[in-house]
């Protein structure tokens, strides 16, 4: 019998915010592209108004401010939300975003789903489990499939995606607003009777 705690996806909330803030302060970032800059911005928003920060984590109508791209430019926010990975402690985030009425994404958006596990909780299968769980949410939103991208050198993330039924579609150049480079693109089919959710 395993003593390992069970992972769950929870809605961001004030009671669990100290764990999220501590992870940011320890150098983790929920943004794999913007890294430390994004973490610092989040710490400032939490310090300024914790309630507003929590409320902004779920934005199904895309009422929030435009998103900031790595080059400092901004782009339209998509409907979406973040869930927190929790095993008794804060473990990371996974986010889902979409456009109403279509599975297509605008050029600045690298995928429907993004995730980041804190370094001290990695190699426990948490990203794989969290992706499996949020695929159910994506299906409930009516998406027939999701697109997920990752950097070519990020073998751990590629394994997470493939373990959840991801099929490689090749490489794409990073969109305008991002640094030069390429991303690997994967598609996970969510149609009835398929996928790993």
Secondary structure, DSSP 8 states (H G I E B T S, - for coil): -------EEEE--GGGHHHHHHHHHTT--S-TTTHHHHHHHHHHHHHH-HHHHHHHTEETT--S--EE-TTS-EE---EEEEEEEESSSEEEEEEEEEBTTBS---TT---SEEEEE-GGG-SSSHHHHHHHHHHHHHHHTT-SEEEEEEETT-HHHHHHHHHTT-EEEEEEE--TTS-S-EEEEEEEE-STT-S--
